[in-house]
Amino acid sequence: MSGETIYIDRVSLMSYKLRLFPLNVVLFPYTKLSLHIFEERYKIMIKHCLEDDSKFGVVLIKSGREVAGDAEPFSVGTVARIVSLKKLDEGRMSLTVVGEKRFQITSLLHSMPYLEAFVGKYDDTHSEFDQDDIMEAREALSNYIQILQRLIGGWTSDNDIPKDPVSLSYYIGDILRVDSVDKQGLLEECSIRTRILKATKIVRNHSDKLNQLLSAELKRSSN
């Protein structure tokens, strides 16, 4: 059909319409994201969300531009719920949203100034996990955070790292300072255990790179 992009549907037929915000970031369930709304179409979208007390979907841009462009999103995203809003001058807004459940786009709609889609649920298909995997993931992430703190500052306590496997798998994705496409791969993974193992591998690989960078910085500062 003209004006619509059709995706392969791996979700149930029980779909619903959702407003979309294509971005160059990945929002994970249970994590927060700050947004600055300045484009007219997204001012309208947030206004509509506030009027009918609805949520919107955050999707990573696959191709196209984030600002003043027609972005083509990845097919899996996360429902965003507005938890705080501050109105600024010229109709701009500062938002904080929290990620809820994942969804998969079944078809895109272009009838509004902003992007909409029919979406369906995108649930985990496997719930098995090993406690050793959880422990190793938490230890690897704790080490990674310590390295980040030495490089860029900030503070995150080990007590903030979730123990629940599902929350942990998404928390790791949110913390990681890696390419958004790598994060999208974690978001789309439907096996909790596989998602944790993949995330742990990325954490360790990136920790090695950051350690090399840190060693180089220390060497330069000592000369």
N, C-alpha and C positions, 0 to 999 in steps of 0.2 A: 504494500500500500504506500502511496506517495506520502512523504513527510514522516515516515516511521522507519526505524531501524529494528530489525527482528533478530533476536538472539536465540541460540539453541536453548530450549527450556528444560532444565533438569530439576525444576521445582514443581510443586503441585499446581493444579489448575486454580487453586484458591488464591487469586492475586488481587491486589488493590492498587489504587493510584497514589503516587507519592511525589511530592515536589523534590527536585534534585538540586544540589549545590556541587558542581564539579570543581575540584580543587587540585593543587599539586601536592597534597598531603593525604595520608591515610588516617582515617579515624577508626579506632578499634572499640569494640564493646567495653564498657566499664571505664573508659578513659575520657578525659576532658580535652576540649579544644577551644582556643580563643579565636574569634573571628572579627574582622573589621569590615562592616558592610558599607560600601560606598557606591557601587554600581547601581543604577536606577532599577534595573530588573530585579536585583536581589533585595533592594529596599521594598519593592512591591511584594516579592515572595515572602519576606519576613513579616510584612504587614498582614498578608493573608493568613500566615501561620498563627499570628497572634489573635487575629479576629476569630478564627474557628478553633483555637486551642489545639492546633495540630503540630506534628513533627515534620521534619524533612530528612532527606537522605544525603549523606556526604559520600561522594564517589571520586576516586582518583582519575585524573585526566589521562586518557590513553594517547590522544592526539588532539591538536588544536591548542588554543590559548585560553588561559584562565580569565583574563580581563578582555572585555570587548571582542570576544570571539565565540565561535560555535565549537565548543569542546566535545569531543567524543569520549565518553567515559568507559572505564572497565565495567564489566557487567555485575560485579559484586561490590556492594557498599555497606554502610552502616547507618541505621536510623539514628538521627540526632534529636535530642530533647533540649530545648532552651532552659537553662537553669538561672541565667542572669542576663540582664539587658540594660545598657546605658545609652540613652539617646544623646546624640551629639549635634553639632550645628549642621545646617544644610541637609538635614534628613539622614545623616550618617548614623550608624549604630555600632556599638561595641557589644559583642555577644560572647557568652560562654555556654558551650553545649556539652552534654555528656552522651557518649555512645551507648546505644542499647543493643538491639538485636541486628544481625546481619540480614541482608536481603539480596535477591538476584533479580536483575532487570529482565523482563520478558519482552517488552517493547518500549521504545522511546516515543514521547509525544511532544510535538512542537507547536501546540495551539496557543500557548501562553508566552508572555515575554521571556519567562524563564523556562528551564527544562523540566518536564515531568516524565513519569514512566509508570507503566504497570509493572508491579514487582511481586515476587513471591518469597516465602520463607527460604532461608538458606541455613539449615541446621547441621550440627555435627552428626556424622553417620556412625562414628565409633567413639565409645566413652572409656575404653580400657586404657589404663596407664599404670606405670610402675613407680612406687614411692622413691626408688633410687634415682629415677629420671627427674623427679621433682626436686630432690635434694641437690643433684648435680646442676640442675638448671638454676636454682636459687644461689648456689655457691658461685657459679660462673657469672651470673648477673651482678652479684655483690662485688666481685672483683672488677667487673667492667665499670660499675658505677664509681668505684674508688679511683680508677684510672681517669675517668672523665672529670671527676672533681679536681684531680691534680692538674689536668690540662686546661679546663675551662671554668673551674670554680663551681659554686652551687653546693647544695647539700641534699642528700636523700638517705634516710636511715634504712638499715637492713630490715627494720620492723615494718617498713612500708611495702616490702616485697611480698606479694600475696602467697599464701600457702595453698589455696584452692587451685587445682590444676588448670581449670578453664580461665580463671582470672589471671593466673600467672602467665599463661601462653599469650594473652593479649597485652599484658603489662610489659612483657619483654619487647614485643613489637613496638609499643609506644615509646619505650626508653631508647631503643636503638637509634644511633645516628648514622643510618645507612640510606642507600638509595630507596626511594619510595616504591619502586617496582619490587624490590626484595620484601618490603613490608606488605605489599599487596599479595605476594605469594603466601605469606603467613596468614593474612586475612582470609584467603580463599581455601586454605587447607581445612578439610572437614574431619580429620582424625585428630583428637586432642593430643594423643601421645606423639603422633608424627609432627604436629605443630610445635610441641615443646622441644622435640629432638632437633628439628630444623632451626628453631630459634636459638637453642643452645649452641649449635654449630656456628651460626652466624655471630653470636656473641663472642665465642672463643676466637674465631678468625679475626674479628674486628679488634678484640682486645690485643692480639698479637701485633696488629698494625699500629694501634695506639701506643703500645709499649715501645715500639721502635721509634715512633715520633717523639715520645717522652724522653727516651734515651738520647736522641739527637738534640732535643732542646736543652737537656741538662749538660750535655757535652759542650754545646755552644756557650752556655752561660758560665761555664767553668773556665773557658779560655780567655 
